[in-house]
Amino acid sequence: MKDLIGQALKDFYHNQDPQDLYTQTNISELDVLPTAYLFRSYDQMPLIEKTALDLCRGHVLDVGCGSGSHALFLQENGQSVTAIDQSPGAIEVAKLRGVRDAFCVDFLSYKHGTYDTILMLMNGTGLCETLQKIPVYLAHIKSLLNPKGTLLIDSSDLQYMYDQGPDGAIWVPADRYYGELDFKMSYKSMEGPSFPWLFVHPQLLESLAQEHGFDFKLVGSGDHYDYLAALTLI
């Protein structure tokens, strides 16, 4: 897969190139993702992200770290943090920005150490790809957490994206969960392939978490049907 995010991060970091990324899904039009936003400071982050960072305890694993903004904040505030991302360009930039422990690796392949907090932000459930794969990811997360460790993860309920019938019911796809999207990204003249990206409504995530040995707590909510959940090992 083309490392479009990595290329955009490197261009911005090395050349102050302001060109943006663009995203599109099977249920939404082309949307801009400003590259500068991926370098935001704590003060520029939405409340959900600030809440998640404030809740981090002990040794933290930042999954899908991007340019390292979350990891840098934690590191600068004296916390032990390891950052991982499958984008080589993202890890290159995170290291250049000062993240001490940053590794390019696929999350399911990562088996180094155990953690008190695992952080999965910017729609962390998206990394799970499909609803069917959530048990696989939760099992892997359990293997990486210390006793009573916590996963801090955010997502959104996408019901608002679908048409609503006269009875108030939403019209959703018959062949898949309505939060399972086909996601595509483009940067400059480059276009990446379509890949699965998952949004999960909180009631469903709670049910799945409890089924797989986690206590579920809703710890934050945003203005666009987004929320932050804490899944703590029972």
C-alpha positions as CSV (number, residue, x, y, z in Angstrom):
1,M,0.0,0.0,0.0
2,K,1.3,3.5,-0.8
3,D,2.4,5.3,2.3
4,L,0.5,8.5,1.5
5,I,0.2,9.6,5.1
6,G,3.9,9.1,5.6
7,Q,4.8,11.1,2.5
8,A,2.5,13.9,3.5
9,L,4.0,14.0,7.0
10,K,7.6,14.0,5.6
11,D,6.8,16.8,3.1
12,F,5.3,18.9,5.8
13,Y,8.1,18.3,8.3
14,H,11.0,18.7,6.0
15,N,9.7,21.2,3.5
16,Q,6.8,22.9,5.3
17,D,4.8,21.7,2.3
18,P,1.1,22.7,3.2
19,Q,-0.6,20.4,0.7
20,D,-3.3,18.4,2.3
21,L,-4.5,14.8,2.3
22,Y,-8.0,13.9,1.0
23,T,-10.3,11.2,2.2
24,Q,-13.4,9.6,0.8
25,T,-15.7,6.7,1.8
26,N,-18.4,4.7,0.1
27,I,-21.0,6.9,2.0
28,S,-19.3,10.3,1.9
29,E,-17.8,12.7,-0.6
30,L,-14.2,13.9,-0.9
31,D,-13.1,15.6,2.4
32,V,-9.9,17.4,3.3
33,L,-7.6,16.2,6.1
34,P,-5.2,19.1,6.7
35,T,-1.7,17.8,7.1
36,A,-1.0,20.5,9.6
37,Y,-3.7,19.0,11.8
38,L,-1.6,15.8,12.2
39,F,1.1,18.0,13.9
40,R,-1.3,19.5,16.5
41,S,-0.3,20.4,20.0
42,Y,-2.2,19.4,23.1
43,D,-4.0,22.8,23.2
44,Q,-5.1,22.3,19.6
45,M,-6.6,18.8,20.2
46,P,-10.3,18.1,20.6
47,L,-11.6,17.4,24.1
48,I,-11.8,13.6,23.5
49,E,-8.1,13.4,22.8
50,K,-7.2,15.6,25.7
51,T,-9.3,13.4,28.0
52,A,-7.6,10.3,26.7
53,L,-4.1,11.7,27.3
54,D,-5.1,12.9,30.8
55,L,-6.3,9.3,31.6
56,C,-3.1,7.6,30.5
57,R,-1.3,5.8,33.3
58,G,1.9,3.8,33.6
59,H,3.6,2.5,30.5
60,V,1.6,3.6,27.5
61,L,1.4,2.0,24.0
62,D,0.3,4.6,21.4
63,V,-1.1,2.6,18.5
64,G,-1.3,4.3,15.1
65,C,0.9,7.2,16.4
66,G,1.1,9.1,13.2
67,S,3.6,12.0,13.5
68,G,3.8,11.3,17.3
69,S,1.8,14.2,18.7
70,H,0.1,12.1,21.4
71,A,3.3,10.3,22.3
72,L,5.3,13.5,22.5
73,F,2.8,15.1,24.9
74,L,3.0,12.0,27.2
75,Q,6.8,11.8,26.9
76,E,7.2,15.5,27.7
77,N,5.0,15.0,30.8
78,G,7.2,12.3,32.2
79,Q,5.4,9.2,31.1
80,S,6.9,6.1,29.6
81,V,5.4,5.7,26.1
82,T,6.1,3.4,23.1
83,A,4.7,4.5,19.7
84,I,3.9,2.2,16.8
85,D,2.5,2.8,13.3
86,Q,2.6,0.8,10.1
87,S,3.6,3.9,8.1
88,P,7.4,4.1,7.7
89,G,7.1,7.8,6.9
90,A,5.1,8.4,10.1
91,I,7.7,6.7,12.2
92,E,10.5,8.6,10.5
93,V,8.8,11.9,11.4
94,A,7.9,10.8,14.9
95,K,11.5,10.0,15.7
96,L,12.7,13.2,14.1
97,R,10.2,15.1,16.3
98,G,11.7,13.5,19.4
99,V,9.7,10.4,20.1
100,R,12.3,8.1,21.7
101,D,10.6,4.7,21.3
102,A,8.9,4.6,17.9
103,F,8.6,1.5,15.7
104,C,7.2,0.7,12.3
105,V,5.1,-2.4,12.7
106,D,1.6,-3.8,12.1
107,F,-0.3,-3.8,15.4
108,L,-1.3,-7.5,15.3
109,S,2.4,-8.4,14.8
110,Y,3.5,-6.3,17.8
111,K,4.3,-8.5,20.8
112,H,7.0,-6.6,22.7
113,G,6.3,-5.9,26.3
114,T,3.1,-5.3,28.3
115,Y,1.4,-2.0,29.1
116,D,-0.8,-0.3,31.6
117,T,-2.5,1.8,29.0
118,I,-3.1,1.3,25.2
119,L,-4.1,4.4,23.3
120,M,-6.0,4.1,20.0
121,L,-7.3,7.5,18.9
122,M,-8.6,9.3,15.7
123,N,-11.3,6.6,15.4
124,G,-9.3,3.9,17.0
125,T,-11.8,1.2,16.1
126,G,-10.9,1.9,12.4
127,L,-7.8,-0.2,12.9
128,C,-10.0,-3.2,13.6
129,E,-11.1,-3.0,9.9
130,T,-14.4,-4.9,10.3
131,L,-16.8,-6.0,13.0
132,Q,-15.8,-9.6,12.5
133,K,-12.2,-8.8,13.4
134,I,-12.9,-7.0,16.7
135,P,-12.6,-10.2,18.8
136,V,-9.1,-10.8,17.2
137,Y,-8.0,-7.3,18.1
138,L,-9.5,-7.5,21.6
139,A,-7.6,-10.8,22.2
140,H,-4.4,-9.2,21.1
141,I,-5.0,-6.1,23.2
142,K,-5.5,-8.4,26.3
143,S,-2.2,-10.1,25.6
144,L,-0.4,-6.7,25.7
145,L,-2.2,-5.2,28.8
146,N,-1.0,-5.6,32.4
147,P,-3.6,-6.7,35.0
148,K,-6.3,-4.1,35.3
149,G,-4.8,-2.3,32.3
150,T,-6.9,-0.1,30.1
151,L,-7.6,0.5,26.4
152,L,-8.6,4.1,25.6
153,I,-10.3,4.1,22.2
154,D,-12.6,6.4,20.3
155,S,-15.1,6.0,17.6
156,S,-18.4,7.5,16.3
157,D,-22.0,6.3,15.7
158,L,-22.6,6.8,12.0
159,Q,-26.4,6.6,12.1
160,Y,-26.5,10.3,11.3
161,M,-24.9,9.6,7.9
162,Y,-27.8,7.5,6.7
163,D,-31.3,8.4,5.4
164,Q,-34.1,8.1,7.9
165,G,-37.5,6.7,7.2
166,P,-40.9,8.1,8.3
167,D,-40.9,5.8,11.3
168,G,-37.5,7.1,12.4
169,A,-35.6,4.0,11.4
170,I,-32.4,4.4,9.4
171,W,-31.9,2.8,6.0
172,V,-28.6,0.9,6.3
173,P,-26.8,-1.7,4.0
174,A,-28.3,-5.2,4.1
175,D,-24.9,-6.9,3.6
176,R,-22.8,-5.3,6.3
177,Y,-22.9,-3.4,9.6
178,Y,-23.6,0.3,8.9
179,G,-20.2,1.3,10.5
180,E,-18.2,-0.8,8.1
181,L,-16.9,1.6,5.4
182,D,-14.6,1.4,2.4
183,F,-12.0,4.2,2.9
184,K,-9.7,5.8,0.3
185,M,-7.0,8.4,0.7
186,S,-5.3,10.6,-1.9
187,Y,-2.3,13.0,-1.7
188,K,-1.1,15.3,-4.5
189,S,-1.4,13.2,-7.7
190,M,-1.3,9.9,-5.8
191,E,-4.3,7.8,-4.9
192,G,-4.2,4.9,-2.5
193,P,-6.3,1.7,-2.7
194,S,-9.6,1.3,-0.9
195,F,-9.3,-0.3,2.6
196,P,-11.8,-1.3,5.3
197,W,-12.4,1.2,8.1
198,L,-14.7,0.6,11.1
199,F,-16.9,2.9,13.2
200,V,-18.7,1.2,16.1
201,H,-21.6,2.7,18.1
202,P,-21.0,2.7,21.8
203,Q,-23.7,0.2,22.8
204,L,-22.2,-2.4,20.5
205,L,-18.7,-1.8,21.6
206,E,-19.8,-2.2,25.2
207,S,-21.4,-5.5,24.5
208,L,-18.3,-6.8,22.6
209,A,-16.0,-5.5,25.4
210,Q,-17.9,-7.3,28.1
211,E,-18.1,-10.5,26.1
212,H,-14.3,-10.5,25.9
213,G,-13.4,-9.8,29.5
214,F,-13.4,-6.0,29.7
215,D,-15.2,-3.5,31.8
216,F,-16.6,-0.7,29.6
217,K,-16.9,2.9,30.6
218,L,-17.9,5.9,28.5
219,V,-15.5,8.6,29.5
220,G,-16.0,11.3,26.9
221,S,-18.2,12.5,24.0
222,G,-17.8,15.0,21.2
223,D,-20.0,17.2,19.1
224,H,-20.3,14.8,16.1
225,Y,-21.6,11.6,17.6
226,D,-18.0,10.7,18.6
227,Y,-17.1,9.2,22.0
228,L,-14.2,8.0,24.1
229,A,-14.4,4.6,25.9
230,A,-12.2,3.0,28.5
231,L,-12.0,-0.8,28.3
232,T,-10.4,-2.1,31.5
233,L,-9.3,-5.7,32.0
234,I,-11.5,-7.4,34.6
